[in-house]
Amino acid sequence: MLTWDDAPTIRWAILKRLEKEPGVRFVRVFAKPHPGFIAVGVEATVHDTLQTRSHFRLPVEFEHAQLVREIDEIAEQLKAAWRQHTGVTRSDQTAAGQLAGNGLDRNWRG
């Protein structure tokens, strides 16, 4: 089981998986402990034109596989966002520029 003490593992797993996505450049990756959960967020640009944010929650104790599922969800959302991006739509025009994450609350945005 992983916990907040494994925050570097969370960051490393996100960076290693998502850096494989074409055109993705990280702005910020963070994890913050809260009572009952760990908030994780990823801010990135896609092809230097689309700014994205994705947030999800992990339980206080979680399996590495759960983290990987969350990261895979972000990767799929990045691909979908780029496919839908026309070059005119700004990230602040759709759902506060946030990508879905499945977290504990399934597609939680926050």
C-alpha positions in Angstrom: 0.0 0.0 0.0 1.2 3.5 -0.8 0.5 6.6 1.4 1.2 10.3 1.4 4.8 9.4 2.3 5.0 8.1 -1.3 4.3 11.5 -2.9 7.5 11.4 -5.0 6.3 8.1 -6.4 3.0 9.8 -7.4 4.8 12.6 -9.2 7.3 10.2 -10.9 4.6 7.9 -12.1 2.6 10.8 -13.6 5.6 12.3 -15.3 6.9 9.0 -16.7 3.6 7.9 -18.1 2.4 11.2 -19.5 5.7 12.3 -21.0 5.1 9.6 -23.6 2.1 11.5 -24.9 2.9 13.4 -28.1 3.2 17.2 -27.5 2.5 17.1 -23.8 4.6 19.6 -21.7 4.1 19.8 -17.9 3.5 23.1 -16.2 2.9 21.7 -12.7 2.3 18.3 -11.0 1.3 18.4 -7.4 -0.1 16.2 -4.5 -1.5 17.6 -1.3 -2.7 15.7 1.8 -6.2 16.4 3.1 -8.2 14.7 5.8 -9.3 11.4 4.3 -7.7 11.7 0.8 -4.8 12.9 -1.2 -5.5 15.5 -3.9 -3.4 15.2 -7.0 -3.3 17.6 -9.9 -1.7 17.9 -13.3 -1.4 21.1 -15.3 0.0 20.7 -18.8 0.0 22.1 -22.3 -0.6 20.1 -25.4 1.3 21.2 -28.5 1.9 24.5 -26.7 -1.6 25.7 -27.6 -4.1 23.9 -25.3 -3.8 24.4 -21.6 -5.2 21.6 -19.4 -5.8 20.8 -15.8 -6.8 17.5 -14.3 -7.4 16.7 -10.6 -8.2 13.5 -8.9 -8.3 12.1 -5.4 -6.6 9.1 -3.9 -7.5 7.5 -0.6 -5.1 7.9 2.2 -3.8 4.4 1.5 -3.9 3.2 -2.1 -2.5 0.6 -4.4 -0.1 1.5 -7.2 -2.5 0.0 -9.7 -5.1 2.6 -8.7 -2.6 5.4 -9.3 -1.8 3.9 -12.8 -5.6 3.8 -13.6 -5.9 7.5 -12.7 -2.9 8.4 -14.8 -4.2 6.4 -17.8 -7.5 8.3 -17.5 -5.6 11.6 -17.7 -3.7 10.3 -20.8 -7.0 9.5 -22.5 -8.5 12.8 -21.6 -5.4 14.6 -23.0 -5.9 12.7 -26.3 -9.6 13.5 -26.4 -9.0 17.2 -25.6 -6.5 17.5 -28.4 -8.8 15.8 -30.9 -11.5 18.3 -30.0 -9.2 21.3 -30.0 -9.6 23.5 -33.1 -7.1 26.1 -32.3 -9.8 28.7 -31.5 -11.3 27.1 -28.3 -9.5 28.3 -25.2 -9.2 26.1 -22.2 -11.1 28.7 -20.1 -14.1 28.3 -22.4 -14.9 24.7 -21.4 -15.5 23.5 -17.8 -12.8 25.8 -16.4 -10.3 24.1 -18.7 -10.4 21.0 -16.5 -10.0 17.5 -17.8 -12.0 14.7 -16.2 -10.3 12.3 -13.8 -12.0 9.3 -12.2 -10.8 9.7 -8.6 -12.9 8.4 -5.8 -16.0 10.3 -7.1 -15.7 9.1 -10.7 -15.0 12.0 -13.0 -14.5 14.4 -10.1 -13.7 17.9 -11.0 -12.3 20.3 -8.4 
